[in-house]
Amino acid sequence: MVRLIRESFAVVEPHSDEVAKFFYGTLFSIAPQTRDLFAANMEVQRSRLLRALVHVIQMVDKPDELLPFLHQLGRDHRKFGVVNQHYEAVGTALLAAIKKYAGDAWTDQVERAWAECYTVMASAMTEAAAADDGPAWYTAEVIHHERLSWDVAVVRVQTDHPVPYEAGQYVSVEVPQRPRLWRYLSPANAPNEDGYMEFHVRAVEGGWVSRAMVGHVRPGDQWRIGAPMGRLTVDRENSPDVLMIAGGTGVSPMHAIIDELAQYGDNPRVQLFYGGRTRDDLYDLEKLQQVAMHNPWLTITPVLDDDPEFDGVEHGTLADVVSRYGAWEDWDVLISGSPDMIRGTVSKMLVAGTSLDRIRYDPFTLD
């Protein structure tokens, strides 16, 4: 099953945009009521569909990783109002889209493999959603908005109930300026009983939600926050040493983990490579360096790839700089940043000898 799914998806993947459009067109045709679950602009949703599919394909032979991801996805989808009946229509549309673009690679065996795979996916998601007795989303009020630059802002919110996330996880967020367009963000602080959460947001090109968050969010705005997801977490009592690699606002989940670890005296070693194009991209560096001054288990290495005159930093891409230090064989590796940065860093580390089983990153990072 794994071989058939991966081989057929390799044929389909170059046509990913067309696959996503055909999928949603088919879904809305056979189940018109699902159209109201999404925003008018479907570009973001189509992109997320493909990222989720790629992530599932990568983990299809790793049930210990795949099932927790699907459980989180099922709990998160409750915020859309998804019910069990929708899953049958989604499966029909998904197989139809893959079949259309797989061409001669689509056989009866391939169809059975995809049907079996989707049954496992849907069952895991519906079971997790049914078992979750928490709210489908949490309400939060913006209490602070600070624009650090033209494209980066820090937003702090107060939730009506504490969101049960672990440091390093991410949540989906809906803002009143962009209804039904959910954006994934990682809290930059450790969980607390007060329901206080801090987010670092970069306005990405074409990012409807991120640009609204940076430019138009105001104190008093009411946000909706979905169920926590992600696996960029650290078990401080059982974890080996931890290598963190963060680009730009991808430092948020790393900051949250460091914030939590700083509450304890005895921790694994943590080495953070924090990178950007120019010094302005390292907006969180001073705060992290202050934490490192009082916590000998933490080392911060700033990295710049487009500011050669700046002293006191490593120069080059994050992938190049990290690889210069070796293969990090005995370390857990956490990576957060843009999709291009993650792909480049993972590829470079694999070439350098890092085991793929040691590397973790999350699939949803941008609009």
Secondary structure as GFF3:
##gff-version 3
##sequence-region A 1 367
A	DSSP	alpha_helix	2	12	.	.	.	ID=ss1
A	DSSP	three_ten_helix	13	15	.	.	.	ID=ss2
A	DSSP	alpha_helix	16	30	.	.	.	ID=ss3
A	DSSP	three_ten_helix	32	37	.	.	.	ID=ss4
A	DSSP	alpha_helix	43	59	.	.	.	ID=ss5
A	DSSP	alpha_helix	63	76	.	.	.	ID=ss6
A	DSSP	three_ten_helix	77	80	.	.	.	ID=ss7
A	DSSP	alpha_helix	84	102	.	.	.	ID=ss8
A	DSSP	three_ten_helix	103	105	.	.	.	ID=ss9
A	DSSP	alpha_helix	108	131	.	.	.	ID=ss10
A	DSSP	beta_strand	138	147	.	.	.	ID=ss11
A	DSSP	beta_strand	152	159	.	.	.	ID=ss12
A	DSSP	beta_strand	171	174	.	.	.	ID=ss13
A	DSSP	beta_strand	183	185	.	.	.	ID=ss14
A	DSSP	beta_strand	196	202	.	.	.	ID=ss15
A	DSSP	alpha_helix	208	215	.	.	.	ID=ss16
A	DSSP	beta_strand	222	225	.	.	.	ID=ss17
A	DSSP	beta_strand	242	247	.	.	.	ID=ss18
A	DSSP	three_ten_helix	248	250	.	.	.	ID=ss19
A	DSSP	alpha_helix	251	261	.	.	.	ID=ss20
A	DSSP	beta_strand	270	276	.	.	.	ID=ss21
A	DSSP	three_ten_helix	279	281	.	.	.	ID=ss22
A	DSSP	alpha_helix	285	293	.	.	.	ID=ss23
A	DSSP	beta_strand	298	304	.	.	.	ID=ss24
A	DSSP	beta_strand	314	315	.	.	.	ID=ss25
A	DSSP	alpha_helix	318	324	.	.	.	ID=ss26
A	DSSP	beta_strand	332	336	.	.	.	ID=ss27
A	DSSP	alpha_helix	339	352	.	.	.	ID=ss28
A	DSSP	three_ten_helix	356	358	.	.	.	ID=ss29
A	DSSP	beta_strand	359	360	.	.	.	ID=ss30
###
